[in-house]
Amino acid sequence: MKLTYYPETDSLYFDLSDRPSFESKEVAQGVVLDFDDKGNLTGIDIDQASTVLDLKKLILNKVPIVEQSITA
């Protein structure tokens, strides 16, 4: 899983899979879910993320981490 923040659009994208997105559905205002061609969730996009999330804080709780990569 990869999280990417895009400051130019103030959006946060959770990339959940390497599979390409085939279809997108807005499930709430500013929250879009991306699905592959089999209907599996591949990503989550949150628009105006800085107004609805605390982007300065990320807590991983009980996540089995095999590899860790942090870049700014």
C-alpha positions as CSV (number, residue, x, y, z in Angstrom):
1,M,0.0,0.0,0.0
2,K,1.3,3.5,-0.8
3,L,-0.1,6.8,0.4
4,T,0.6,9.9,-1.8
5,Y,-0.3,13.5,-1.0
6,Y,-0.8,15.9,-3.9
7,P,-0.4,19.4,-2.6
8,E,-1.5,21.0,-5.9
9,T,-5.0,19.5,-5.5
10,D,-4.9,18.9,-1.8
11,S,-5.8,15.2,-2.3
12,L,-4.5,12.1,-0.6
13,Y,-4.4,8.8,-2.5
14,F,-4.3,5.4,-1.0
15,D,-2.8,3.1,-3.7
16,L,-3.9,-0.4,-2.5
17,S,-2.9,-2.4,-5.5
18,D,-0.6,-2.5,-8.5
19,R,-3.7,-3.3,-10.7
20,P,-4.9,-0.5,-12.9
21,S,-8.1,1.3,-12.1
22,F,-11.1,0.4,-14.4
23,E,-13.9,2.2,-12.7
24,S,-14.3,5.0,-10.0
25,K,-17.2,5.7,-7.7
26,E,-17.7,8.7,-5.5
27,V,-19.1,7.2,-2.3
28,A,-19.2,10.5,-0.3
29,Q,-18.5,14.1,-1.2
30,G,-14.8,14.2,-2.1
31,V,-14.2,10.4,-1.5
32,V,-13.7,8.3,-4.6
33,L,-13.1,4.6,-4.7
34,D,-11.2,3.0,-7.6
35,F,-11.9,-0.6,-8.7
36,D,-10.2,-2.9,-11.2
37,D,-12.0,-4.7,-14.0
38,K,-13.0,-7.5,-11.6
39,G,-14.6,-5.1,-9.0
40,N,-11.7,-5.3,-6.5
41,L,-10.8,-2.1,-4.7
42,T,-7.5,-0.7,-6.0
43,G,-7.4,2.8,-4.5
44,I,-9.1,5.5,-2.4
45,D,-8.9,9.2,-3.2
46,I,-9.7,11.9,-0.7
47,D,-10.2,15.4,-2.0
48,Q,-9.4,18.5,0.2
49,A,-7.6,16.1,2.5
50,S,-6.0,18.8,4.7
51,T,-9.5,20.0,5.7
52,V,-10.8,16.6,6.7
53,L,-7.7,14.7,7.9
54,D,-4.8,15.5,10.2
55,L,-2.0,15.0,7.7
56,K,0.7,15.6,10.2
57,K,0.0,12.4,12.0
58,L,0.0,8.8,10.8
59,I,-0.4,5.9,13.1
60,L,0.0,2.3,12.1
61,N,-1.6,0.0,14.6
62,K,-0.9,-3.7,14.7
63,V,0.1,-3.7,11.0
64,P,2.5,-6.5,10.1
65,I,5.3,-4.6,8.4
66,V,7.8,-6.6,6.5
67,E,9.4,-3.7,4.6
68,Q,9.4,-0.1,5.6
69,S,10.0,2.8,3.3
70,I,9.6,6.4,4.4
71,T,10.2,9.3,1.9
72,A,9.3,12.9,2.2
